[in-house]
Amino acid sequence: MTRDVAEFERHRPLVFRVAYGMLGSAADAEDVLQETRSSGGTARSRRRSGRRRRGCPGCDEPLPEPAHLRQDPTGALPGP
């Protein structure tokens, strides 16, 4: 077992609990674990090959204000 796999397995219960708490489904939480593990392999291979990920279009733009914090000009929504 590689060091990265061992590290992932050490944190697996915590990642599962967080994913389950967010998604409310054990099957979906397991899917998140699988995606996390496979994306970790992709990132590891990119790192080892020396390639770096370039910035994505729009990554520097700020995210929009969450809807529940926006001011409603009609007054129909409760305020923050």
mmCIF file of the N, C-alpha and C atoms, coordinates in Angstrom:
data_MODEL
# 
_entry.id   MODEL 
# 
loop_
_atom_site.group_PDB 
_atom_site.id 
_atom_site.type_symbol 
_atom_site.label_atom_id 
_atom_site.label_alt_id 
_atom_site.label_comp_id 
_atom_site.label_asym_id 
_atom_site.label_entity_id 
_atom_site.label_seq_id 
_atom_site.pdbx_PDB_ins_code 
_atom_site.Cartn_x 
_atom_site.Cartn_y 
_atom_site.Cartn_z 
_atom_site.occupancy 
_atom_site.B_iso_or_equiv 
_atom_site.pdbx_formal_charge 
_atom_site.auth_seq_id 
_atom_site.auth_comp_id 
_atom_site.auth_asym_id 
_atom_site.auth_atom_id 
_atom_site.pdbx_PDB_model_num 
ATOM 1   N N  . MET A 1 1  ? 0.850   -1.174 0.000   1.00 0.00 ? 1  MET A N  1 
ATOM 2   C CA . MET A 1 1  ? 0.000   0.000  0.000   1.00 0.00 ? 1  MET A CA 1 
ATOM 3   C C  . MET A 1 1  ? 0.895   1.237  0.000   1.00 0.00 ? 1  MET A C  1 
ATOM 4   N N  . THR A 1 2  ? 0.617   2.158  -0.924  1.00 0.00 ? 2  THR A N  1 
ATOM 5   C CA . THR A 1 2  ? 1.423   3.368  -0.994  1.00 0.00 ? 2  THR A CA 1 
ATOM 6   C C  . THR A 1 2  ? 1.080   4.302  0.157   1.00 0.00 ? 2  THR A C  1 
ATOM 7   N N  . ARG A 1 3  ? 1.933   5.255  0.352   1.00 0.00 ? 3  ARG A N  1 
ATOM 8   C CA . ARG A 1 3  ? 1.726   6.226  1.426   1.00 0.00 ? 3  ARG A CA 1 
ATOM 9   C C  . ARG A 1 3  ? 0.434   7.007  1.217   1.00 0.00 ? 3  ARG A C  1 
ATOM 10  N N  . ASP A 1 4  ? 0.147   7.399  -0.051  1.00 0.00 ? 4  ASP A N  1 
ATOM 11  C CA . ASP A 1 4  ? -1.066  8.161  -0.348  1.00 0.00 ? 4  ASP A CA 1 
ATOM 12  C C  . ASP A 1 4  ? -2.325  7.348  -0.057  1.00 0.00 ? 4  ASP A C  1 
ATOM 13  N N  . VAL A 1 5  ? -2.308  6.072  -0.439  1.00 0.00 ? 5  VAL A N  1 
ATOM 14  C CA . VAL A 1 5  ? -3.473  5.214  -0.188  1.00 0.00 ? 5  VAL A CA 1 
ATOM 15  C C  . VAL A 1 5  ? -3.665  5.026  1.312   1.00 0.00 ? 5  VAL A C  1 
ATOM 16  N N  . ALA A 1 6  ? -2.572  4.833  2.022   1.00 0.00 ? 6  ALA A N  1 
ATOM 17  C CA . ALA A 1 6  ? -2.660  4.669  3.473   1.00 0.00 ? 6  ALA A CA 1 
ATOM 18  C C  . ALA A 1 6  ? -3.226  5.934  4.126   1.00 0.00 ? 6  ALA A C  1 
ATOM 19  N N  . GLU A 1 7  ? -2.799  7.077  3.646   1.00 0.00 ? 7  GLU A N  1 
ATOM 20  C CA . GLU A 1 7  ? -3.301  8.350  4.187   1.00 0.00 ? 7  GLU A CA 1 
ATOM 21  C C  . GLU A 1 7  ? -4.796  8.509  3.893   1.00 0.00 ? 7  GLU A C  1 
ATOM 22  N N  . PHE A 1 8  ? -5.198  8.163  2.673   1.00 0.00 ? 8  PHE A N  1 
ATOM 23  C CA . PHE A 1 8  ? -6.620  8.229  2.319   1.00 0.00 ? 8  PHE A CA 1 
ATOM 24  C C  . PHE A 1 8  ? -7.440  7.304  3.215   1.00 0.00 ? 8  PHE A C  1 
ATOM 25  N N  . GLU A 1 9  ? -6.978  6.089  3.392   1.00 0.00 ? 9  GLU A N  1 
ATOM 26  C CA . GLU A 1 9  ? -7.715  5.116  4.203   1.00 0.00 ? 9  GLU A CA 1 
ATOM 27  C C  . GLU A 1 9  ? -7.808  5.562  5.659   1.00 0.00 ? 9  GLU A C  1 
ATOM 28  N N  . ARG A 1 10 ? -6.788  6.268  6.124   1.00 0.00 ? 10 ARG A N  1 
ATOM 29  C CA . ARG A 1 10 ? -6.811  6.773  7.502   1.00 0.00 ? 10 ARG A CA 1 
ATOM 30  C C  . ARG A 1 10 ? -7.924  7.810  7.682   1.00 0.00 ? 10 ARG A C  1 
ATOM 31  N N  . HIS A 1 11 ? -8.168  8.612  6.641   1.00 0.00 ? 11 HIS A N  1 
ATOM 32  C CA . HIS A 1 11 ? -9.183  9.668  6.715   1.00 0.00 ? 11 HIS A CA 1 
ATOM 33  C C  . HIS A 1 11 ? -10.538 9.245  6.157   1.00 0.00 ? 11 HIS A C  1 
ATOM 34  N N  . ARG A 1 12 ? -10.637 8.053  5.624   1.00 0.00 ? 12 ARG A N  1 
ATOM 35  C CA . ARG A 1 12 ? -11.860 7.584  4.985   1.00 0.00 ? 12 ARG A CA 1 
ATOM 36  C C  . ARG A 1 12 ? -13.102 7.705  5.879   1.00 0.00 ? 12 ARG A C  1 
ATOM 37  N N  . PRO A 1 13 ? -13.053 7.280  7.149   1.00 0.00 ? 13 PRO A N  1 
ATOM 38  C CA . PRO A 1 13 ? -14.258 7.408  7.992   1.00 0.00 ? 13 PRO A CA 1 
ATOM 39  C C  . PRO A 1 13 ? -14.722 8.858  8.155   1.00 0.00 ? 13 PRO A C  1 
ATOM 40  N N  . LEU A 1 14 ? -13.785 9.772  8.295   1.00 0.00 ? 14 LEU A N  1 
ATOM 41  C CA . LEU A 1 14 ? -14.149 11.184 8.438   1.00 0.00 ? 14 LEU A CA 1 
ATOM 42  C C  . LEU A 1 14 ? -14.769 11.714 7.148   1.00 0.00 ? 14 LEU A C  1 
ATOM 43  N N  . VAL A 1 15 ? -14.158 11.394 6.013   1.00 0.00 ? 15 VAL A N  1 
ATOM 44  C CA . VAL A 1 15 ? -14.693 11.852 4.725   1.00 0.00 ? 15 VAL A CA 1 
ATOM 45  C C  . VAL A 1 15 ? -16.092 11.277 4.514   1.00 0.00 ? 15 VAL A C  1 
ATOM 46  N N  . PHE A 1 16 ? -16.271 10.010 4.870   1.00 0.00 ? 16 PHE A N  1 
ATOM 47  C CA . PHE A 1 16 ? -17.597 9.391  4.732   1.00 0.00 ? 16 PHE A CA 1 
ATOM 48  C C  . PHE A 1 16 ? -18.620 10.118 5.597   1.00 0.00 ? 16 PHE A C  1 
ATOM 49  N N  . ARG A 1 17 ? -18.280 10.401 6.856   1.00 0.00 ? 17 ARG A N  1 
ATOM 50  C CA . ARG A 1 17 ? -19.230 11.083 7.755   1.00 0.00 ? 17 ARG A CA 1 
ATOM 51  C C  . ARG A 1 17 ? -19.619 12.451 7.224   1.00 0.00 ? 17 ARG A C  1 
ATOM 52  N N  . VAL A 1 18 ? -18.632 13.193 6.723   1.00 0.00 ? 18 VAL A N  1 
ATOM 53  C CA . VAL A 1 18 ? -18.921 14.531 6.187   1.00 0.00 ? 18 VAL A CA 1 
ATOM 54  C C  . VAL A 1 18 ? -19.815 14.416 4.949   1.00 0.00 ? 18 VAL A C  1 
ATOM 55  N N  . ALA A 1 19 ? -19.454 13.509 4.025   1.00 0.00 ? 19 ALA A N  1 
ATOM 56  C CA . ALA A 1 19 ? -20.249 13.343 2.804   1.00 0.00 ? 19 ALA A CA 1 
ATOM 57  C C  . ALA A 1 19 ? -21.660 12.863 3.136   1.00 0.00 ? 19 ALA A C  1 
ATOM 58  N N  . TYR A 1 20 ? -21.786 11.928 4.066   1.00 0.00 ? 20 TYR A N  1 
ATOM 59  C CA . TYR A 1 20 ? -23.102 11.421 4.456   1.00 0.00 ? 20 TYR A CA 1 
ATOM 60  C C  . TYR A 1 20 ? -23.933 12.535 5.090   1.00 0.00 ? 20 TYR A C  1 
ATOM 61  N N  . GLY A 1 21 ? -23.300 13.341 5.926   1.00 0.00 ? 21 GLY A N  1 
ATOM 62  C CA . GLY A 1 21 ? -24.013 14.451 6.556   1.00 0.00 ? 21 GLY A CA 1 
ATOM 63  C C  . GLY A 1 21 ? -24.503 15.471 5.543   1.00 0.00 ? 21 GLY A C  1 
ATOM 64  N N  . MET A 1 22 ? -23.736 15.683 4.481   1.00 0.00 ? 22 MET A N  1 
ATOM 65  C CA . MET A 1 22 ? -24.124 16.648 3.455   1.00 0.00 ? 22 MET A CA 1 
ATOM 66  C C  . MET A 1 22 ? -25.179 16.081 2.508   1.00 0.00 ? 22 MET A C  1 
ATOM 67  N N  . LEU A 1 23 ? -25.043 14.790 2.176   1.00 0.00 ? 23 LEU A N  1 
ATOM 68  C CA . LEU A 1 23 ? -25.889 14.200 1.138   1.00 0.00 ? 23 LEU A CA 1 
ATOM 69  C C  . LEU A 1 23 ? -27.063 13.396 1.684   1.00 0.00 ? 23 LEU A C  1 
ATOM 70  N N  . GLY A 1 24 ? -26.934 12.883 2.914   1.00 0.00 ? 24 GLY A N  1 
ATOM 71  C CA . GLY A 1 24 ? -28.017 12.127 3.517   1.00 0.00 ? 24 GLY A CA 1 
ATOM 72  C C  . GLY A 1 24 ? -28.212 10.733 2.955   1.00 0.00 ? 24 GLY A C  1 
ATOM 73  N N  . SER A 1 25 ? -27.234 10.228 2.218   1.00 0.00 ? 25 SER A N  1 
ATOM 74  C CA . SER A 1 25 ? -27.352 8.902  1.613   1.00 0.00 ? 25 SER A CA 1 
ATOM 75  C C  . SER A 1 25 ? -26.001 8.196  1.693   1.00 0.00 ? 25 SER A C  1 
ATOM 76  N N  . ALA A 1 26 ? -26.016 6.970  2.213   1.00 0.00 ? 26 ALA A N  1 
ATOM 77  C CA . ALA A 1 26 ? -24.769 6.209  2.312   1.00 0.00 ? 26 ALA A CA 1 
ATOM 78  C C  . ALA A 1 26 ? -24.220 5.889  0.927   1.00 0.00 ? 26 ALA A C  1 
ATOM 79  N N  . ALA A 1 27 ? -25.100 5.584  -0.018  1.00 0.00 ? 27 ALA A N  1 
ATOM 80  C CA . ALA A 1 27 ? -24.648 5.270  -1.387  1.00 0.00 ? 27 ALA A CA 1 
ATOM 81  C C  . ALA A 1 27 ? -23.970 6.478  -2.026  1.00 0.00 ? 27 ALA A C  1 
ATOM 82  N N  . ASP A 1 28 ? -24.557 7.664  -1.855  1.00 0.00 ? 28 ASP A N  1 
ATOM 83  C CA . ASP A 1 28 ? -23.947 8.877  -2.404  1.00 0.00 ? 28 ASP A CA 1 
ATOM 84  C C  . ASP A 1 28 ? -22.629 9.190  -1.706  1.00 0.00 ? 28 ASP A C  1 
ATOM 85  N N  . ALA A 1 29 ? -22.569 8.958  -0.401  1.00 0.00 ? 29 ALA A N  1 
ATOM 86  C CA . ALA A 1 29 ? -21.324 9.189  0.335   1.00 0.00 ? 29 ALA A CA 1 
ATOM 87  C C  . ALA A 1 29 ? -20.223 8.256  -0.164  1.00 0.00 ? 29 ALA A C  1 
ATOM 88  N N  . GLU A 1 30 ? -20.575 7.000  -0.448  1.00 0.00 ? 30 GLU A N  1 
ATOM 89  C CA . GLU A 1 30 ? -19.596 6.064  -1.004  1.00 0.00 ? 30 GLU A CA 1 
ATOM 90  C C  . GLU A 1 30 ? -19.128 6.521  -2.374  1.00 0.00 ? 30 GLU A C  1 
ATOM 91  N N  . ASP A 1 31 ? -20.032 7.070  -3.183  1.00 0.00 ? 31 ASP A N  1 
ATOM 92  C CA . ASP A 1 31 ? -19.654 7.608  -4.490  1.00 0.00 ? 31 ASP A CA 1 
ATOM 93  C C  . ASP A 1 31 ? -18.633 8.733  -4.337  1.00 0.00 ? 31 ASP A C  1 
ATOM 94  N N  . VAL A 1 32 ? -18.852 9.584  -3.342  1.00 0.00 ? 32 VAL A N  1 
ATOM 95  C CA . VAL A 1 32 ? -17.906 10.674 -3.087  1.00 0.00 ? 32 VAL A CA 1 
ATOM 96  C C  . VAL A 1 32 ? -16.531 10.104 -2.733  1.00 0.00 ? 32 VAL A C  1 
ATOM 97  N N  . LEU A 1 33 ? -16.509 9.064  -1.905  1.00 0.00 ? 33 LEU A N  1 
ATOM 98  C CA . LEU A 1 33 ? -15.232 8.443  -1.548  1.00 0.00 ? 33 LEU A CA 1 
ATOM 99  C C  . LEU A 1 33 ? -14.521 7.901  -2.781  1.00 0.00 ? 33 LEU A C  1 
ATOM 100 N N  . GLN A 1 34 ? -15.264 7.246  -3.658  1.00 0.00 ? 34 GLN A N  1 
ATOM 101 C CA . GLN A 1 34 ? -14.664 6.701  -4.875  1.00 0.00 ? 34 GLN A CA 1 
ATOM 102 C C  . GLN A 1 34 ? -14.129 7.811  -5.768  1.00 0.00 ? 34 GLN A C  1 
ATOM 103 N N  . GLU A 1 35 ? -14.903 8.879  -5.938  1.00 0.00 ? 35 GLU A N  1 
ATOM 104 C CA . GLU A 1 35 ? -14.456 10.008 -6.756  1.00 0.00 ? 35 GLU A CA 1 
ATOM 105 C C  . GLU A 1 35 ? -13.227 10.674 -6.156  1.00 0.00 ? 35 GLU A C  1 
ATOM 106 N N  . THR A 1 36 ? -13.224 10.809 -4.838  1.00 0.00 ? 36 THR A N  1 
ATOM 107 C CA . THR A 1 36 ? -12.087 11.424 -4.160  1.00 0.00 ? 36 THR A CA 1 
ATOM 108 C C  . THR A 1 36 ? -10.825 10.608 -4.366  1.00 0.00 ? 36 THR A C  1 
ATOM 109 N N  . ARG A 1 37 ? -10.969 9.304  -4.221  1.00 0.00 ? 37 ARG A N  1 
ATOM 110 C CA . ARG A 1 37 ? -9.798  8.435  -4.379  1.00 0.00 ? 37 ARG A CA 1 
ATOM 111 C C  . ARG A 1 37 ? -9.294  8.459  -5.822  1.00 0.00 ? 37 ARG A C  1 
ATOM 112 N N  . SER A 1 38 ? -10.201 8.400  -6.799  1.00 0.00 ? 38 SER A N  1 
ATOM 113 C CA . SER A 1 38 ? -9.760  8.396  -8.199  1.00 0.00 ? 38 SER A CA 1 
ATOM 114 C C  . SER A 1 38 ? -9.198  9.753  -8.604  1.00 0.00 ? 38 SER A C  1 
ATOM 115 N N  . SER A 1 39 ? -9.773  10.840 -8.106  1.00 0.00 ? 39 SER A N  1 
ATOM 116 C CA . SER A 1 39 ? -9.225  12.159 -8.452  1.00 0.00 ? 39 SER A CA 1 
ATOM 117 C C  . SER A 1 39 ? -7.879  12.376 -7.784  1.00 0.00 ? 39 SER A C  1 
ATOM 118 N N  . GLY A 1 40 ? -7.668  11.763 -6.628  1.00 0.00 ? 40 GLY A N  1 
ATOM 119 C CA . GLY A 1 40 ? -6.360  11.838 -5.986  1.00 0.00 ? 40 GLY A CA 1 
ATOM 120 C C  . GLY A 1 40 ? -5.298  11.172 -6.832  1.00 0.00 ? 40 GLY A C  1 
ATOM 121 N N  . GLY A 1 41 ? -5.624  10.067 -7.483  1.00 0.00 ? 41 GLY A N  1 
ATOM 122 C CA . GLY A 1 41 ? -4.687  9.392  -8.376  1.00 0.00 ? 41 GLY A CA 1 
ATOM 123 C C  . GLY A 1 41 ? -4.349  10.238 -9.577  1.00 0.00 ? 41 GLY A C  1 
ATOM 124 N N  . THR A 1 42 ? -5.360  10.933 -10.109 1.00 0.00 ? 42 THR A N  1 
ATOM 125 C CA . THR A 1 42 ? -5.128  11.815 -11.253 1.00 0.00 ? 42 THR A CA 1 
ATOM 126 C C  . THR A 1 42 ? -4.230  12.974 -10.857 1.00 0.00 ? 42 THR A C  1 
ATOM 127 N N  . ALA A 1 43 ? -4.499  13.576 -9.711  1.00 0.00 ? 43 ALA A N  1 
ATOM 128 C CA . ALA A 1 43 ? -3.667  14.688 -9.244  1.00 0.00 ? 43 ALA A CA 1 
ATOM 129 C C  . ALA A 1 43 ? -2.243  14.227 -8.984  1.00 0.00 ? 43 ALA A C  1 
ATOM 130 N N  . ARG A 1 44 ? -2.107  13.035 -8.429  1.00 0.00 ? 44 ARG A N  1 
ATOM 131 C CA . ARG A 1 44 ? -0.781  12.494 -8.138  1.00 0.00 ? 44 ARG A CA 1 
ATOM 132 C C  . ARG A 1 44 ? 0.006   12.277 -9.426  1.00 0.00 ? 44 ARG A C  1 
ATOM 133 N N  . SER A 1 45 ? -0.654  11.742 -10.458 1.00 0.00 ? 45 SER A N  1 
ATOM 134 C CA . SER A 1 45 ? 0.054   11.500 -11.714 1.00 0.00 ? 45 SER A CA 1 
ATOM 135 C C  . SER A 1 45 ? 0.425   12.815 -12.388 1.00 0.00 ? 45 SER A C  1 
ATOM 136 N N  . ARG A 1 46 ? -0.444  13.826 -12.291 1.00 0.00 ? 46 ARG A N  1 
ATOM 137 C CA . ARG A 1 46 ? -0.105  15.146 -12.840 1.00 0.00 ? 46 ARG A CA 1 
ATOM 138 C C  . ARG A 1 46 ? 1.091   15.731 -12.122 1.00 0.00 ? 46 ARG A C  1 
ATOM 139 N N  . ARG A 1 47 ? 1.102   15.586 -10.797 1.00 0.00 ? 47 ARG A N  1 
ATOM 140 C CA . ARG A 1 47 ? 2.202   16.133 -10.004 1.00 0.00 ? 47 ARG A CA 1 
ATOM 141 C C  . ARG A 1 47 ? 3.505   15.436 -10.359 1.00 0.00 ? 47 ARG A C  1 
ATOM 142 N N  . ARG A 1 48 ? 3.465   14.126 -10.503 1.00 0.00 ? 48 ARG A N  1 
ATOM 143 C CA . ARG A 1 48 ? 4.673   13.374 -10.812 1.00 0.00 ? 48 ARG A CA 1 
ATOM 144 C C  . ARG A 1 48 ? 5.173   13.641 -12.218 1.00 0.00 ? 48 ARG A C  1 
ATOM 145 N N  . SER A 1 49 ? 4.275   13.950 -13.151 1.00 0.00 ? 49 SER A N  1 
ATOM 146 C CA . SER A 1 49 ? 4.701   14.186 -14.523 1.00 0.00 ? 49 SER A CA 1 
ATOM 147 C C  . SER A 1 49 ? 5.248   15.594 -14.705 1.00 0.00 ? 49 SER A C  1 
ATOM 148 N N  . GLY A 1 50 ? 5.057   16.443 -13.713 1.00 0.00 ? 50 GLY A N  1 
ATOM 149 C CA . GLY A 1 50 ? 5.586   17.805 -13.786 1.00 0.00 ? 50 GLY A CA 1 
ATOM 150 C C  . GLY A 1 50 ? 4.634   18.783 -14.423 1.00 0.00 ? 50 GLY A C  1 
ATOM 151 N N  . ARG A 1 51 ? 3.474   18.319 -14.874 1.00 0.00 ? 51 ARG A N  1 
ATOM 152 C CA . ARG A 1 51 ? 2.504   19.239 -15.467 1.00 0.00 ? 51 ARG A CA 1 
ATOM 153 C C  . ARG A 1 51 ? 1.782   19.991 -14.369 1.00 0.00 ? 51 ARG A C  1 
ATOM 154 N N  . ARG A 1 52 ? 1.460   21.215 -14.645 1.00 0.00 ? 52 ARG A N  1 
ATOM 155 C CA . ARG A 1 52 ? 0.697   22.009 -13.683 1.00 0.00 ? 52 ARG A CA 1 
ATOM 156 C C  . ARG A 1 52 ? -0.613  22.403 -14.321 1.00 0.00 ? 52 ARG A C  1 
ATOM 157 N N  . ARG A 1 53 ? -1.617  22.457 -13.530 1.00 0.00 ? 53 ARG A N  1 
ATOM 158 C CA . ARG A 1 53 ? -2.926  22.860 -14.029 1.00 0.00 ? 53 ARG A CA 1 
ATOM 159 C C  . ARG A 1 53 ? -2.935  24.367 -14.211 1.00 0.00 ? 53 ARG A C  1 
ATOM 160 N N  . ARG A 1 54 ? -3.388  24.772 -15.352 1.00 0.00 ? 54 ARG A N  1 
ATOM 161 C CA . ARG A 1 54 ? -3.502  26.205 -15.638 1.00 0.00 ? 54 ARG A CA 1 
ATOM 162 C C  . ARG A 1 54 ? -4.809  26.727 -15.057 1.00 0.00 ? 54 ARG A C  1 
ATOM 163 N N  . GLY A 1 55 ? -4.866  28.022 -14.844 1.00 0.00 ? 55 GLY A N  1 
ATOM 164 C CA . GLY A 1 55 ? -6.085  28.621 -14.317 1.00 0.00 ? 55 GLY A CA 1 
ATOM 165 C C  . GLY A 1 55 ? -7.260  28.404 -15.252 1.00 0.00 ? 55 GLY A C  1 
ATOM 166 N N  . CYS A 1 56 ? -8.417  28.313 -14.701 1.00 0.00 ? 56 CYS A N  1 
ATOM 167 C CA . CYS A 1 56 ? -9.604  28.113 -15.523 1.00 0.00 ? 56 CYS A CA 1 
ATOM 168 C C  . CYS A 1 56 ? -10.249 29.468 -15.797 1.00 0.00 ? 56 CYS A C  1 
ATOM 169 N N  . PRO A 1 57 ? -10.967 29.572 -16.928 1.00 0.00 ? 57 PRO A N  1 
ATOM 170 C CA . PRO A 1 57 ? -11.641 30.846 -17.226 1.00 0.00 ? 57 PRO A CA 1 
ATOM 171 C C  . PRO A 1 57 ? -12.664 31.159 -16.140 1.00 0.00 ? 57 PRO A C  1 
ATOM 172 N N  . GLY A 1 58 ? -12.651 32.367 -15.658 1.00 0.00 ? 58 GLY A N  1 
ATOM 173 C CA . GLY A 1 58 ? -13.618 32.779 -14.655 1.00 0.00 ? 58 GLY A CA 1 
ATOM 174 C C  . GLY A 1 58 ? -13.251 32.436 -13.224 1.00 0.00 ? 58 GLY A C  1 
ATOM 175 N N  . CYS A 1 59 ? -12.104 31.790 -13.006 1.00 0.00 ? 59 CYS A N  1 
ATOM 176 C CA . CYS A 1 59 ? -11.738 31.402 -11.636 1.00 0.00 ? 59 CYS A CA 1 
ATOM 177 C C  . CYS A 1 59 ? -11.425 32.605 -10.759 1.00 0.00 ? 59 CYS A C  1 
ATOM 178 N N  . ASP A 1 60 ? -11.044 33.696 -11.361 1.00 0.00 ? 60 ASP A N  1 
ATOM 179 C CA . ASP A 1 60 ? -10.705 34.880 -10.579 1.00 0.00 ? 60 ASP A CA 1 
ATOM 180 C C  . ASP A 1 60 ? -11.922 35.744 -10.267 1.00 0.00 ? 60 ASP A C  1 
ATOM 181 N N  . GLU A 1 61 ? -13.065 35.407 -10.891 1.00 0.00 ? 61 GLU A N  1 
ATOM 182 C CA . GLU A 1 61 ? -14.273 36.192 -10.647 1.00 0.00 ? 61 GLU A CA 1 
ATOM 183 C C  . GLU A 1 61 ? -14.878 35.802 -9.301  1.00 0.00 ? 61 GLU A C  1 
ATOM 184 N N  . PRO A 1 62 ? -15.368 36.759 -8.549  1.00 0.00 ? 62 PRO A N  1 
ATOM 185 C CA . PRO A 1 62 ? -15.985 36.421 -7.257  1.00 0.00 ? 62 PRO A CA 1 
ATOM 186 C C  . PRO A 1 62 ? -17.300 35.671 -7.470  1.00 0.00 ? 62 PRO A C  1 
ATOM 187 N N  . LEU A 1 63 ? -17.653 34.845 -6.520  1.00 0.00 ? 63 LEU A N  1 
ATOM 188 C CA . LEU A 1 63 ? -18.927 34.140 -6.564  1.00 0.00 ? 63 LEU A CA 1 
ATOM 189 C C  . LEU A 1 63 ? -20.058 35.119 -6.282  1.00 0.00 ? 63 LEU A C  1 
ATOM 190 N N  . PRO A 1 64 ? -21.251 34.861 -6.825  1.00 0.00 ? 64 PRO A N  1 
ATOM 191 C CA . PRO A 1 64 ? -22.373 35.756 -6.541  1.00 0.00 ? 64 PRO A CA 1 
ATOM 192 C C  . PRO A 1 64 ? -22.781 35.672 -5.075  1.00 0.00 ? 64 PRO A C  1 
ATOM 193 N N  . GLU A 1 65 ? -23.410 36.699 -4.609  1.00 0.00 ? 65 GLU A N  1 
ATOM 194 C CA . GLU A 1 65 ? -23.916 36.739 -3.229  1.00 0.00 ? 65 GLU A CA 1 
ATOM 195 C C  . GLU A 1 65 ? -24.975 35.649 -3.058  1.00 0.00 ? 65 GLU A C  1 
ATOM 196 N N  . PRO A 1 66 ? -24.930 34.878 -1.973  1.00 0.00 ? 66 PRO A N  1 
ATOM 197 C CA . PRO A 1 66 ? -25.973 33.877 -1.758  1.00 0.00 ? 66 PRO A CA 1 
ATOM 198 C C  . PRO A 1 66 ? -27.360 34.524 -1.760  1.00 0.00 ? 66 PRO A C  1 
ATOM 199 N N  . ALA A 1 67 ? -28.340 33.819 -2.305  1.00 0.00 ? 67 ALA A N  1 
ATOM 200 C CA . ALA A 1 67 ? -29.688 34.370 -2.480  1.00 0.00 ? 67 ALA A CA 1 
ATOM 201 C C  . ALA A 1 67 ? -30.290 34.858 -1.168  1.00 0.00 ? 67 ALA A C  1 
ATOM 202 N N  . HIS A 1 68 ? -30.039 34.117 -0.079  1.00 0.00 ? 68 HIS A N  1 
ATOM 203 C CA . HIS A 1 68 ? -30.666 34.515 1.183   1.00 0.00 ? 68 HIS A CA 1 
ATOM 204 C C  . HIS A 1 68 ? -30.031 35.769 1.784   1.00 0.00 ? 68 HIS A C  1 
ATOM 205 N N  . LEU A 1 69 ? -28.913 36.241 1.222   1.00 0.00 ? 69 LEU A N  1 
ATOM 206 C CA . LEU A 1 69 ? -28.289 37.464 1.728   1.00 0.00 ? 69 LEU A CA 1 
ATOM 207 C C  . LEU A 1 69 ? -28.544 38.668 0.823   1.00 0.00 ? 69 LEU A C  1 
ATOM 208 N N  . ARG A 1 70 ? -29.104 38.432 -0.368  1.00 0.00 ? 70 ARG A N  1 
ATOM 209 C CA . ARG A 1 70 ? -29.371 39.532 -1.296  1.00 0.00 ? 70 ARG A CA 1 
ATOM 210 C C  . ARG A 1 70 ? -30.540 40.371 -0.804  1.00 0.00 ? 70 ARG A C  1 
ATOM 211 N N  . GLN A 1 71 ? -30.485 41.631 -1.146  1.00 0.00 ? 71 GLN A N  1 
ATOM 212 C CA . GLN A 1 71 ? -31.597 42.527 -0.833  1.00 0.00 ? 71 GLN A CA 1 
ATOM 213 C C  . GLN A 1 71 ? -32.711 42.290 -1.841  1.00 0.00 ? 71 GLN A C  1 
ATOM 214 N N  . ASP A 1 72 ? -33.940 42.154 -1.382  1.00 0.00 ? 72 ASP A N  1 
ATOM 215 C CA . ASP A 1 72 ? -35.089 41.952 -2.253  1.00 0.00 ? 72 ASP A CA 1 
ATOM 216 C C  . ASP A 1 72 ? -35.794 43.293 -2.428  1.00 0.00 ? 72 ASP A C  1 
ATOM 217 N N  . PRO A 1 73 ? -35.761 43.847 -3.665  1.00 0.00 ? 73 PRO A N  1 
ATOM 218 C CA . PRO A 1 73 ? -36.371 45.168 -3.868  1.00 0.00 ? 73 PRO A CA 1 
ATOM 219 C C  . PRO A 1 73 ? -37.885 45.150 -3.668  1.00 0.00 ? 73 PRO A C  1 
ATOM 220 N N  . THR A 1 74 ? -38.539 44.006 -3.827  1.00 0.00 ? 74 THR A N  1 
ATOM 221 C CA . THR A 1 74 ? -39.994 43.939 -3.669  1.00 0.00 ? 74 THR A CA 1 
ATOM 222 C C  . THR A 1 74 ? -40.400 43.793 -2.195  1.00 0.00 ? 74 THR A C  1 
ATOM 223 N N  . GLY A 1 75 ? -39.473 43.364 -1.348  1.00 0.00 ? 75 GLY A N  1 
ATOM 224 C CA . GLY A 1 75 ? -39.781 43.160 0.048   1.00 0.00 ? 75 GLY A CA 1 
ATOM 225 C C  . GLY A 1 75 ? -40.501 41.840 0.322   1.00 0.00 ? 75 GLY A C  1 
ATOM 226 N N  . ALA A 1 76 ? -40.585 40.985 -0.708  1.00 0.00 ? 76 ALA A N  1 
ATOM 227 C CA . ALA A 1 76 ? -41.292 39.713 -0.552  1.00 0.00 ? 76 ALA A CA 1 
ATOM 228 C C  . ALA A 1 76 ? -40.471 38.683 0.224   1.00 0.00 ? 76 ALA A C  1 
ATOM 229 N N  . LEU A 1 77 ? -39.157 38.788 0.174   1.00 0.00 ? 77 LEU A N  1 
ATOM 230 C CA . LEU A 1 77 ? -38.307 37.851 0.870   1.00 0.00 ? 77 LEU A CA 1 
ATOM 231 C C  . LEU A 1 77 ? -37.886 38.412 2.227   1.00 0.00 ? 77 LEU A C  1 
ATOM 232 N N  . PRO A 1 78 ? -37.710 37.547 3.220   1.00 0.00 ? 78 PRO A N  1 
ATOM 233 C CA . PRO A 1 78 ? -37.232 38.051 4.511   1.00 0.00 ? 78 PRO A CA 1 
ATOM 234 C C  . PRO A 1 78 ? -35.809 38.570 4.370   1.00 0.00 ? 78 PRO A C  1 
ATOM 235 N N  . GLY A 1 79 ? -35.498 39.581 5.103   1.00 0.00 ? 79 GLY A N  1 
ATOM 236 C CA . GLY A 1 79 ? -34.159 40.174 5.058   1.00 0.00 ? 79 GLY A CA 1 
ATOM 237 C C  . GLY A 1 79 ? -33.131 39.326 5.756   1.00 0.00 ? 79 GLY A C  1 
ATOM 238 N N  . PRO A 1 80 ? -31.849 39.704 5.611   1.00 0.00 ? 80 PRO A N  1 
ATOM 239 C CA . PRO A 1 80 ? -30.763 38.936 6.261   1.00 0.00 ? 80 PRO A CA 1 
ATOM 240 C C  . PRO A 1 80 ? -30.805 39.020 7.765   1.00 0.00 ? 80 PRO A C  1 
# 
